[in-house]
Amino acid sequence: MEWSEKMDEAVVAIVAIIPDCSPETAIILGTGLGSLIGILENPVKIPYERIPHLVSPTVMNHEGTLWYGTISGKKVILFQGRFHFYEGYSLQEISFPVRIAQGLGCKNLIITNVAGALNTQFRAGELVAITDHINLLGTSPLVGSNEEKLGSRFPDMIEPYSERFLDTIRTIALEEKVLLHRGVYACVSGPQLETRAEYRMLNILGADMVGMSTVPEVITAVHAGLAVLGITVLTDECFPDALTPVSIPAIMAYAQSAESKLVTLVSRFIERS
């Protein structure tokens, strides 16, 4: 079965549960960043297992629930629970939520994640608007035969993250007095964290932060014609000469400490988008 057919079947299943499902914006939530659910008005939720061809997350703090409702008066869908290459899924499976958003008629994608800071001017607990990325997965979700219904064979990645959206979120951050860096996100496969030598290599390549997600979804979004805003929450500091063992509870604590700021920025962004 082609991915366009899978997309159509998933959309039919969602609309059967939510007949008026017509979101303008899709949001993919990163690890420990579920507080946006709390501001969702008139929420309706669908477990992933009720949506054909949508796989289930295997990582803690990824719920596996699609939510529909409004934020700042705008209709949105939220994917609470994302997938990673290290879980054994294909990049097409990982990015299938974006295809669902495409099939439902979304025009915008907001994608959030947590990552380690490579830029020594950044600190854990801070936010970064993603300006560009480096794909170190060694492959792409677009590998294979192209379905013209989904997008063009050779999508241009000159602007994977909307410059207009970056300008808007920067303005909102200034108004709200929230520190918002700008930076390049490097995507690696994981699940192991990087060595000191690998962190040095990533610095040389020009990456400001490193994580294990986001890029497959963004490539798919560009292919689908969606405009993308990406925001990273920094949860650890990957400075080769000052490394300490990573603590999962500390990572979660940093993610949670930044959530209120992230919620403010995203809700105001949706209001203006």
C-alpha positions as CSV (number, residue, x, y, z in Angstrom):
1,M,0.0,0.0,0.0
2,E,1.3,3.5,-0.9
3,W,1.7,6.1,1.8
4,S,-0.9,8.3,0.2
5,E,-3.4,5.5,0.7
6,K,-2.3,5.0,4.3
7,M,-2.7,8.7,4.8
8,D,-6.3,8.6,3.4
9,E,-7.3,5.7,5.6
10,A,-5.9,7.4,8.7
11,V,-7.8,10.6,7.9
12,V,-11.0,8.7,7.3
13,A,-10.7,7.1,10.7
14,I,-10.0,10.4,12.4
15,V,-13.0,12.2,10.7
16,A,-15.2,9.3,11.7
17,I,-14.5,10.1,15.3
18,I,-14.3,13.9,14.9
19,P,-16.5,14.9,12.0
20,D,-15.6,18.6,12.1
21,C,-11.8,17.9,12.2
22,S,-10.3,20.8,10.2
23,P,-7.1,21.9,11.8
24,E,-5.0,24.8,10.6
25,T,-1.9,23.8,12.5
26,A,-0.4,20.6,13.6
27,I,1.9,20.4,16.7
28,I,4.3,17.5,17.4
29,L,5.3,17.5,21.1
30,G,8.8,16.5,22.2
31,T,9.8,14.6,25.3
32,G,8.3,15.9,28.5
33,L,6.6,18.8,26.7
34,G,2.9,17.9,27.2
35,S,1.8,21.1,29.0
36,L,0.3,22.5,25.7
37,I,-2.5,19.9,26.2
38,G,-3.6,21.9,29.3
39,I,-4.5,25.0,27.2
40,L,-6.3,23.1,24.5
41,E,-10.0,24.2,24.4
42,N,-12.8,21.7,23.7
43,P,-10.3,18.9,23.5
44,V,-11.0,15.5,21.9
45,K,-8.4,12.8,22.1
46,I,-7.8,9.7,20.0
47,P,-5.4,7.0,21.0
48,Y,-2.9,6.2,18.3
49,E,-4.0,2.6,18.2
50,R,-7.3,3.7,16.7
51,I,-5.6,5.4,13.8
52,P,-4.6,3.1,10.9
53,H,-0.9,2.8,10.1
54,L,0.2,5.0,13.0
55,V,2.7,3.2,15.1
56,S,3.0,3.4,18.9
57,P,5.8,5.2,20.8
58,T,8.1,3.0,22.9
59,V,9.8,5.8,24.8
60,M,8.7,7.0,28.2
61,N,6.9,10.4,28.4
62,H,5.5,9.8,24.9
63,E,1.8,9.1,25.4
64,G,0.6,8.0,22.0
65,T,-2.4,10.3,21.8
66,L,-3.7,12.6,19.1
67,W,-5.6,15.6,20.4
68,Y,-7.9,18.0,18.6
69,G,-9.2,21.3,19.8
70,T,-8.5,25.1,19.7
71,I,-5.7,27.2,21.0
72,S,-6.1,31.0,20.8
73,G,-9.2,30.5,18.8
74,K,-7.4,28.4,16.1
75,K,-8.1,24.8,15.3
76,V,-5.1,22.5,16.0
77,I,-4.1,18.9,16.2
78,L,-1.4,17.8,18.7
79,F,0.6,14.6,18.5
80,Q,1.5,13.7,22.0
81,G,4.1,11.0,21.5
82,R,6.6,10.9,18.6
83,F,8.8,8.2,17.1
84,H,12.5,7.9,16.8
85,F,14.8,6.1,14.4
86,Y,16.5,4.2,17.3
87,E,13.1,2.6,18.1
88,G,13.4,0.6,14.9
89,Y,10.8,2.4,12.9
90,S,11.3,3.5,9.3
91,L,11.6,7.3,8.6
92,Q,8.3,7.0,6.7
93,E,6.6,5.6,9.9
94,I,8.3,8.3,12.0
95,S,7.0,11.1,9.9
96,F,3.5,9.7,9.3
97,P,2.0,12.2,11.7
98,V,3.0,14.9,9.2
99,R,1.2,13.0,6.4
100,I,-1.9,12.9,8.6
101,A,-1.6,16.6,9.1
102,Q,-1.3,17.0,5.4
103,G,-4.3,14.9,4.7
104,L,-6.4,16.9,7.2
105,G,-5.5,20.1,5.4
106,C,-3.0,21.6,7.8
107,K,-0.9,24.5,6.5
108,N,1.5,24.9,9.4
109,L,3.6,22.6,11.6
110,I,5.0,23.4,15.0
111,I,7.5,20.9,16.1
112,T,9.1,20.8,19.5
113,N,12.0,18.7,20.9
114,V,14.6,18.5,23.6
115,A,18.3,18.5,22.8
116,G,21.8,18.9,24.1
117,A,23.5,22.3,23.8
118,L,26.7,22.3,21.7
119,N,27.0,26.1,21.5
120,T,28.8,27.2,24.6
121,Q,26.6,30.4,24.7
122,F,23.6,28.2,25.4
123,R,22.6,26.7,28.7
124,A,20.3,23.9,29.8
125,G,16.7,25.1,30.4
126,E,16.9,27.7,27.6
127,L,14.9,27.7,24.3
128,V,16.2,27.8,20.8
129,A,14.3,28.6,17.6
130,I,15.6,26.2,14.9
131,T,16.9,28.0,11.9
132,D,18.3,25.0,10.0
133,H,19.3,21.4,10.5
134,I,22.0,18.8,9.7
135,N,20.7,15.4,8.8
136,L,23.1,12.8,10.1
137,L,20.8,9.8,9.9
138,G,22.3,8.7,6.6
139,T,18.9,8.5,4.9
140,S,15.7,10.4,4.2
141,P,11.9,9.7,4.6
142,L,11.7,10.5,0.9
143,V,13.8,7.6,-0.2
144,G,11.9,5.3,-2.5
145,S,9.3,6.0,-5.2
146,N,7.8,9.4,-5.1
147,E,4.0,9.9,-4.9
148,E,3.1,13.2,-6.7
149,K,0.0,13.4,-4.6
150,L,2.2,13.9,-1.5
151,G,4.8,16.2,-3.0
152,S,7.5,16.8,-5.7
153,R,10.3,14.4,-6.3
154,F,13.1,16.9,-5.3
155,P,11.8,19.3,-2.6
156,D,14.0,22.4,-2.1
157,M,15.4,22.6,1.5
158,I,16.6,26.2,1.2
159,E,14.1,27.2,3.9
160,P,13.0,24.2,5.9
161,Y,12.1,26.5,8.8
162,S,9.9,29.4,7.8
163,E,11.7,32.7,8.0
164,R,8.4,34.4,8.5
165,F,7.6,32.2,11.4
166,L,11.1,32.8,12.8
167,D,10.5,36.5,12.7
168,T,7.2,36.2,14.4
169,I,8.4,34.0,17.2
170,R,11.4,36.3,17.8
171,T,9.0,39.2,18.1
172,I,6.8,37.3,20.5
173,A,9.8,36.3,22.7
174,L,10.9,39.9,22.9
175,E,7.4,41.0,24.0
176,E,7.2,38.2,26.6
177,K,10.8,38.8,27.8
178,V,11.6,35.1,27.1
179,L,15.2,34.3,26.1
180,L,15.0,32.6,22.7
181,H,18.2,31.7,20.9
182,R,18.5,30.8,17.2
183,G,20.5,27.8,16.1
184,V,21.2,24.8,13.9
185,Y,19.9,21.4,15.0
186,A,21.9,18.2,14.2
187,C,19.9,15.0,14.1
188,V,21.7,11.7,15.0
189,S,20.2,8.3,15.3
190,G,21.0,7.5,18.9
191,P,20.0,5.9,21.3
192,Q,23.6,6.3,22.6
193,L,24.7,9.8,23.4
194,E,27.8,11.2,21.6
195,T,31.4,10.8,22.5
196,R,33.6,13.8,23.2
197,A,35.1,13.5,19.7
198,E,31.6,13.4,18.1
199,Y,30.6,16.6,20.0
200,R,33.7,18.3,18.7
201,M,32.9,17.1,15.1
202,L,29.3,18.5,15.5
203,N,30.8,21.8,16.5
204,I,33.0,21.9,13.5
205,L,30.0,21.1,11.3
206,G,28.2,24.2,12.6
207,A,25.6,22.6,14.9
208,D,24.3,24.5,17.9
209,M,22.4,21.6,19.5
210,V,22.0,17.8,18.9
211,G,19.1,15.5,19.2
212,M,17.5,12.3,17.9
213,S,14.3,13.5,16.2
214,T,12.6,16.3,14.2
215,V,14.5,16.2,11.0
216,P,12.5,13.4,9.4
217,E,9.3,15.2,10.2
218,V,10.6,18.5,8.9
219,I,11.8,17.0,5.6
220,T,8.3,15.4,5.2
221,A,6.6,18.7,6.0
222,V,8.6,20.5,3.3
223,H,7.8,17.8,0.9
224,A,4.1,18.2,1.8
225,G,4.2,22.0,1.5
226,L,3.7,22.8,5.2
227,A,5.4,25.9,6.8
228,V,7.4,24.9,9.8
229,L,8.3,26.4,13.2
230,G,10.8,24.4,15.3
231,I,11.6,25.1,18.9
232,T,14.1,23.2,21.0
233,V,14.3,23.0,24.8
234,L,17.9,22.5,25.9
235,T,18.1,19.9,28.6
236,D,21.9,19.2,28.9
237,E,25.2,20.8,28.0
238,C,27.4,18.9,25.5
239,F,30.7,20.7,26.0
240,P,33.5,18.2,25.3
241,D,35.9,19.6,27.9
242,A,33.3,19.8,30.6
243,L,31.1,16.7,30.2
244,T,29.3,15.1,33.1
245,P,27.2,12.0,33.0
246,V,23.7,12.6,31.7
247,S,20.9,12.2,34.2
248,I,17.4,11.4,32.8
249,P,15.6,13.0,35.8
250,A,17.7,16.2,35.3
251,I,16.8,16.2,31.6
252,M,13.1,15.9,32.5
253,A,13.4,18.6,35.1
254,Y,14.9,21.0,32.6
255,A,12.2,20.2,30.1
256,Q,9.5,20.9,32.6
257,S,11.1,24.1,33.8
258,A,10.9,25.5,30.3
259,E,7.4,24.4,29.5
260,S,5.6,27.5,30.8
261,K,7.7,29.6,28.5
262,L,7.2,27.3,25.6
263,V,3.4,27.3,26.1
264,T,3.4,31.1,26.2
265,L,5.4,31.4,22.9
266,V,3.4,28.7,21.1
267,S,0.0,29.9,22.1
268,R,0.8,33.5,21.1
269,F,2.3,32.3,17.9
270,I,-0.8,30.3,17.0
271,E,-2.9,33.5,17.7
272,R,-0.8,35.4,15.1
273,S,-0.4,32.7,12.5
